Amino acid sequence: MKKRKGIAVLLILILSLAVTACGDHYGVEEGESYIYCMNTDKTGLVKVATKISGNSAIKKAESVIDEMKKPTNEIEYTQAIPEQVKLLDCALKGSILEINFSEEYYEVKPLDEKLMRAAIVQSLFQIDGIDAVSVRVEGKPLKDNEGNDVGLMNEDDIVDATGSSLSSYQTDTLTLYFADQNGSKLVKQEVDVHYSSNVLKEKLIVEKLMQGPSEEGGLSNDQSSR
């Protein structure tokens, strides 16, 4: 989990991966290779069967990225990586895969980027010999919105909701910070939420922040994010 500070920003954000239930025509059979695509609302990921070519971990990684960039005519999902984001090179250092993207990577919207990054990492983990992923942009370490290095990513960095259905819900308590009436200081508020597991948690956070603090100043339940 990573800390985010400032007016109307959650103290702790979780990079969460919500995987929607797959239809028969793009579901993955046991033993099949796959990639992750975004659902049409860009609130979660869909596992899609695909053919991965290559006889080495690097070649397979390049094949995965290439497949993730291909446009699709399907209405249930869309590509996870925009076409303009180019893969410049890959390098395998031990079991750490270092992938280097073009500067267009930073043109992706912040929430979309987190979901895209989760899709990339999860898609690459199926390749034998890769235990962690490092993303670079134009040869430099990927930075978050505050200018900090994102660093290595492995399965512990992703909250995997694989297998959850579209009707699956979960509860959590969000710690939010709002400006007081005078705008002179931040006021902490904890909010209980009940939401679909298909919703990207950061999208839920933004929605709650846009709604503003509850009148009771306490807890409220919300089922609008589905």
Summary of the structure (lengths in Angstrom):
residues: 226
radius of gyration: 18.7
end to end distance: 23.1
largest distance: 62.6
contacts: 653
relative contact order: 0.17
helix: 21%
strand: 30%
